[in-house]
Amino acid sequence: MENCQYDACVPGRPASGNDQGVVTKPSCFGYPLSIFFIVINEFCERFSYYGMRAVLVLYFKYFLQWDDNLSTAIYHTFVALCYLTPILGALIADSWLGKFKTIVSLSVVYTIGQAIMSVSSINDLTDHNRDGSPDNVSVHIALSMIGLILIALGTGGIKPCVSAFGGDQFEDHQEKQRTRFFSIFYLSINAGSLLSTIITPILRAQECGIHSKQRCYPLAFGVPAALMAVALVVFVIGSRMYKKVQPQGNIMIQVSKCIGFAIKNRFRHRSKEFPKREHWLDWASEKYDKRLIAQTKMVLKVLFLYIPLPMFWALFDQQGSRWTLQATTMDGNFGAIQIQPDQMQTVNPILIVIMVPVVDAVVYPLIKKCKINFTPLRKITVGMFLASMAFVAAAILQAQIDKTLPVFPAAGQSQIKVINLGTDDATVQFEPQLQTVTVTPAESTGYMTFETSQLQSLSIISGNKTAAKIIELPGENRHTLGVKNTATGIVAELLLDNVTSKPEEGNNLIRFINNLPDTINVTMGDTSFGTLMSLSASNYSLFAGGRKDEIVVIRNSIPCSTTSQAFGFGSAYTIVIDECTRDALNVTYSEDIPPNTVHMAWQIPQYFILTCAEVVFSVTGLEFSYSQAPSSMKAVLQAGWLLTVAVGNIIVLIVAGASKLSEQWAEYVLFAALLLAVCIIFAVMAYFYTYIDPNEIEAQLDEEDKKQAKKDQDIYEKQVEADSKFEQPPSLTLGLASPVQPHRQPGSRASRRLRERSGRSFAVGYLRREGEGRNPAKPTGRSPGTGPAVSRPEERCKPGAREPAAPGMLGGLRLGLAGLRTPRYVRPGGAQGPSFPRRPSAEGGGGGSGAGQRVQVAGEERRGGRVLPLPPTLRFVIVSPAAPRATALRARPGREAAGGRRRRCCIRDGALKSPSL
């Protein structure tokens, strides 16, 4: 860490040396050290999410035993929820907790959800009889749903916060470092998703368990849970280094309120008597400023183009559902490497890393040299078309796969295959004269389908012997007829296969038939088939595909063994034990279900086409959106883009549920056709779209704001000039009578009148213009024993000083405050003061220029229907008819004088002051 140091950048840590006034933060190679914790956190979180998601649909199908349609539906519901919750996370971070607390709290929820998913996949949790399958599947389903909901809330909630929180760590002068940080940040996302998609399917393919072996889903979910816990710990460790920005409010809320108010206001003025406005958002101009309305218009113009986009994501996100299920019916043998079906998803991130620079550096320049105007909207249209073609390729591949799938008997049907275990040819006649087949020694036929009600008996000829057998079949099942010509006659055994579907997950079904005259014991690998009587068959057992196992047979206490052939993936075999000696074991293989013959490599073309579509669609879409919206609205567009992904996954649920197509290739064609139709609609919308420059529009708004500000300044200066023509009082004096006992003096008729009207005590204030209408030599209303009146505003108020009485203020302003009712306040010392009025009432206390004088007590205003409590400082706003400008007077409630005497104060720079306050 010799390249790491402390930079004097932001407040946080005191600097060393003599620069005690400078605060520093740790940095490394010019970057804030805190971003390294953020990058590691993002890598672990993306590993956790994509690792869990890679094996999710197979967990639904093979562990919870859901069918393909239900597995697909729940998978896409989960993905949709993951892309809906980012809006909630952004609102919580920007309006309440802030980014740091939101990331920490939702990461805890995220980790708990991953842990619950790992626990839900433990087979032994409810496997009380230890037969290898859970006894109470509903418990596993409930735990899985709780875990998935918590994961969706966690991963979606922190999605919009982590990258923005990383950007907050940089200063304004670190723009270059911030740009590189985002490149590293997205590299960590791709690295985490790529590694997890490779590793977790390998973990899933392992076998683990306490009482019985199973696919190791607990490990496949447990490792992502551990990585999420690591992500949380790493993020919290860097807490002291982070620059934490306080919540500033969410722009999405402002935009939503503006749109809502415009709609409501337009509905209120729907009558024809109101003139129409240029845009429906202009109906919000009564409440919201012009800039917000103009920015919202630009955003809505882009969001309108988002309407067709969810259909692209409906196809794109089926990589993790339908395409993964398609891979389970294919051959994943790549020579020395065995690819699991869920590992094929890694093709997409690998191709992304390759295609993005190729498209930017090669494809786009070539198109430009051809003088083709390849605008962003045209790129998006091409991306949608390519995604449609990818599903056409998937449909063609699925049609080829369907040809290799076995056909099982339908209702009212039965299937029979014949194995000749003897040394002579055998001819079997299915009566009454339905079909005749001849089987050579050690050979077998394929399955033949019969109507169960028509098949009654069998006639068998082998060598010079014949035999007849009456049969009664249950229907809708497969059977194997073993025929052997022995010295005592023809032996015909009808075996029930009890296989109704192709083995899943690429596994193989194996069973044995004892063609020896003695009883034997058979073991293959770690699986024991038990003891087999002569010409009897074992049950099928499940083996992993693509591997060889040792077959061990014990005959009369003499073991013999051999190595089996490689069975491929998704097959079923009957192995006939023909001979067992000390030297060798001779066996014959009869194929009951053919293995997967279509190789997984055939999925690469459709992945390649879809990846190209993603490059020109997703990358260009974000670039276009950001270029067409103002800088303050990027968050709104990000929320809209994530919303299209969520809606796309919901479309999969609707289309897959409503189509009711029995063939998977037909569903692929349906999705391709829908996207192609939407592509045409989007092309028409793009043709009529007019590109804008948000920076230019914002510059125009700035210019208009400057012109309006200059205009307001001119109006204000003219008003000041007009006001200066009037004689301005050098000062104002306010006399306050005691609220409990108003001072009785000549001219207080207004006091008495208001008191009689309100029936309670109140305050009376006297206002006059200093030096106007007053006779210092003959003050009026002077009480005996009081001091001389204060005549100069510069003179500081002294105890005993008072103002002249009201009648002497011939040219003064007089005002009574009455009818005010507010909560009681506490005076210094703890005693309660009088109840003052709630609402100011301006009423002249006499003649003169006081008529029309207005006083407002700030702090006693109504806000949202409630009255704020009386503050310790009273503010009086006095508006003179001669001078409309207000003069603010401020006074603090003080201790009441003995005997209820008047408070005396002077005005100093617009503030009431008194030595007793």
Helices and strands as residue ranges (DSSP letters): E 4-7, E 13-14, E 23-28, E 31-32, H 34-54, H 56-58, I 59-63, H 68-92, I 93-97, H 99-120, G 123-125, H 137-168, H 175-205, E 207-208, E 214-215, H 217-237, G 238-241, H 251-268, G 280-284, H 290-305, H 310-316, G 317-320, H 322-327, E 333-334, E 337-338, G 341-346, H 347-358, I 359-363, H 364-369, H 376-404, E 413-420, E 426-431, E 435-439, E 448-451, E 457-462, E 465-470, E 477-486, E 489-496, E 508-514, E 520-524, E 527-532, E 541-543, E 550-555, E 558-563, E 572-580, E 585-593, G 600-603, H 604-614, I 615-619, H 620-627, G 631-633, H 634-659, H 664-687, H 694-723, E 732-736, H 749-758, E 764-769, G 806-808, E 814-817, E 842-844, G 848-850, E 854-858, E 862-863, E 866-867, E 874-879, E 886-891, G 898-900, E 906-908, E 911-913
